[in-house]
Amino acid sequence: MSRRAGSFVVYMHVLVSRLLLRAARSDRLRKWARSSPVVRSAVRRFLPGEELEDALDAAERLAEDGIDSVLTFLGENVESAGEAREVREQYLHALAESRGHPGEPEISVKPTHLGLALDTGVARESMRALAEASARTGRTLWIDMERAPHVDPTLDLYRDLRREGLAVGVCLQAYLYRTEEDLEELIELEAGLSSEGGVRLVKGAYDEPSRVAYPDREDVDENFLRLGRRALDVEGIGLRTAFATHDRRLHRRLRAEARERDIEPGACEFQMLYGIETEAQRTLAREGEAVRTLISYGSHWFPWYMRRLAERPANLLFVLRQALPG
């Protein structure tokens, strides 16, 4: 491929990604997608079902290949404290039902789904309840990261729970300029604590302005690798590290970096999404790496699905094939 053709492919990737991320915020498109049999069929590739039982069945199948799981109940930006409490109860139910289940399911929670944008106190109370329930079964609670304005309150939640000695992990997004500094602050925090915290490193899936996030994916990839190296440098201080990417090139480079540091396979974790790079997940597990698959469930799947397509616009071809006759 010529340099000009390569630049065009990158440009189209960025353009389509941005269009999909904007579509994720459209109520009109959400209503249409929920009623479209074609879209709902395509979504099943990434969503085993809308009910918790569907997610647990998927976790059991993954466990047969030596792959653990993490569950997330889809939704964000609740509109009332009552709705936030209902979400908390849903997660408490998920923790109770998944206890001792194959695949050792943990849970991963969006803070705005627990009311962070409404009342930080409500979100903190609910997140603490979920962290305590997870801890009673020896599991870690994962705190998702959302749009840039939510980063500081989300990190505050994480710090508060960690200082209380609870086993929680937080997501950091490589496309944000600030993340390198955030990681250093978390490393400093964890060095002074006796219990285990965690960092899940992702590229980032929201449509952020260039003043806060790298606009070019090559820069995001390089920052992901730089952050991953730093996490590997401090492996052993009690900071559980999860590399959450489907990028096989980054898998190879991070595994090589781990070997250079004499870090055994399985000491760090690779996290990926249900239905994406499934064979790569199995291969990593067979080669001794710790692999955990994020399984989503629930009815509020449209914004989540649009962000998944934006991460890999080639998945649009799959949707189009589903729509075409024959």
Long-range contacts (C-beta under 8 A, 24 or more apart in sequence): 10-217, 12-313, 13-217, 13-313, 14-215, 14-216, 14-217, 16-310, 16-313, 16-316, 17-310, 17-311, 17-313, 18-207, 18-310, 20-306, 20-307, 20-309, 20-310, 20-313, 21-205, 21-206, 21-207, 21-306, 21-307, 21-310, 22-207, 23-306, 24-207, 24-302, 24-303, 24-306, 24-307, 24-310, 25-303, 29-302, 30-302, 30-303, 33-302, 33-305, 34-299, 34-302, 38-319, 38-322, 38-323, 39-319, 41-322, 42-318, 42-319, 42-322, 43-301, 43-305, 45-275, 45-318, 46-273, 46-274, 46-275, 46-276, 46-296, 46-305, 46-308, 47-274, 47-275, 47-296, 47-297, 47-301, 47-305, 48-274, 48-295, 48-297, 49-297, 50-297, 50-298, 50-299, 50-301, 51-297, 52-93, 52-94, 52-97, 52-297, 54-297, 55-105, 55-295, 55-296, 55-297, 56-97, 56-98, 56-101, 56-105, 58-274, 58-295, 59-98, 59-101, 59-102, 59-103, 59-105, 59-293, 59-295, 60-101, 60-102, 60-103, 62-103, 62-274, 62-281, 62-293, 62-295, 63-102, 63-103, 64-102, 65-281, 65-282, 65-285, 66-285, 66-286, 66-291, 67-103, 67-281, 67-282, 67-285, 67-291, 67-292, 67-293, 68-103, 68-104, 68-105, 68-106, 68-290, 68-291, 68-292, 68-293, 69-103, 69-104, 69-105, 69-106, 69-292, 69-293, 69-294, 69-295, 70-105, 70-106, 70-107, 70-108, 70-142, 70-271, 70-292, 70-293, 70-294, 70-295, 71-98, 71-105, 71-106, 71-107, 71-108, 71-294, 71-295, 71-296, 71-297, 72-107, 72-108, 72-109, 72-110, 72-144, 72-294, 72-295, 72-296, 72-297, 73-107, 73-109, 73-113, 73-296, 73-297, 73-298, 74-296, 74-297, 74-298, 74-299, 74-300, 74-301, 74-304, 75-110, 75-113, 75-298, 75-300, 76-110, 76-112, 76-113, 76-146, 76-300, 76-303, 77-112, 77-113, 77-117, 78-112, 78-113, 78-114, 78-115, 78-118, 79-118, 80-118, 81-115, 81-118, 81-119, 81-122, 83-115, 84-113, 84-114, 84-115, 84-118, 84-122, 84-123, 84-126, 85-122, 85-126, 87-113, 87-114, 87-126, 88-114, 88-126, 88-129, 88-130, 91-130, 92-129, 92-130, 92-133, 95-130, 95-133, 95-134, 95-137, 95-139, 96-133, 99-137, 100-137, 104-139, 105-139, 105-295, 106-134, 106-139, 106-140, 106-141, 106-142, 106-292, 107-134, 107-139, 107-141, 107-142, 108-142, 108-143, 108-144, 108-294, 109-141, 109-142, 109-143, 109-144, 110-144, 110-146, 111-143, 111-144, 111-146, 111-150, 111-153, 111-154, 111-157, 112-146, 112-150, 116-150, 116-153, 116-154, 116-157, 117-150, 120-153, 120-156, 120-157, 123-157, 124-157, 124-160, 127-157, 127-161, 127-168, 128-161, 128-164, 128-166, 131-161, 131-166, 131-167, 131-168, 132-166, 134-167, 134-168, 135-166, 135-167, 139-167, 140-167, 140-168, 140-169, 140-196, 140-198, 140-240, 141-166, 141-167, 141-168, 141-169, 142-168, 142-169, 142-170, 142-171, 142-198, 142-200, 143-168, 143-169, 143-170, 143-171, 144-171, 145-170, 145-171, 145-172, 145-173, 145-202, 146-206, 147-206, 147-208, 148-176, 148-206, 148-208, 148-212, 148-213, 151-176, 151-178, 151-182, 155-182, 155-185, 155-186, 158-186, 158-197, 159-189, 162-189, 162-190, 162-193, 162-195, 162-197, 163-193, 165-193, 165-194, 165-195, 166-195, 167-195, 167-196, 167-197, 167-198, 168-197, 168-198, 169-197, 169-198, 169-199, 169-200, 169-240, 169-242, 170-197, 170-198, 170-199, 170-200, 171-199, 171-200, 171-201, 171-202, 171-244, 172-199, 172-200, 172-201, 172-202, 172-227, 173-202, 173-203, 173-204, 173-213, 174-201, 174-202, 174-203, 174-204, 174-220, 174-221, 174-223, 174-224, 174-227, 175-203, 175-204, 175-208, 175-213, 175-214, 175-220, 175-223, 176-204, 176-208, 176-212, 176-213, 176-214, 177-212, 177-213, 177-214, 178-212, 179-223, 179-227, 180-223, 180-226, 180-227, 180-230, 183-227, 183-230, 183-231, 184-230, 186-239, 187-230, 187-234, 187-237, 187-239, 190-237, 190-238, 190-239, 191-234, 191-237, 193-238, 194-238, 195-238, 196-238, 196-239, 196-240, 197-238, 197-239, 197-240, 198-239, 198-240, 198-241, 198-242, 199-231, 199-239, 199-240, 199-241, 199-242, 200-242, 200-244, 200-271, 201-227, 201-228, 201-231, 201-241, 201-242, 201-243, 201-244, 201-245, 202-244, 202-245, 203-245, 203-247, 203-311, 205-307, 205-308, 205-310, 205-311, 206-307, 207-310, 221-247, 221-249, 221-250, 224-250, 225-250, 225-253, 225-254, 228-254, 228-257, 229-254, 229-257, 231-268, 232-257, 232-258, 232-261, 232-263, 232-268, 233-261, 235-261, 235-263, 235-267, 235-268, 240-269, 241-268, 241-269, 242-268, 242-269, 242-270, 242-271, 242-292, 243-268, 243-269, 243-270, 243-271, 244-270, 244-271, 244-272, 244-294, 245-270, 245-272, 246-272, 246-273, 246-276, 246-277, 246-280, 246-311, 246-312, 248-277, 248-280, 251-280, 251-284, 255-289, 265-289, 266-290, 273-308, 276-308, 276-312
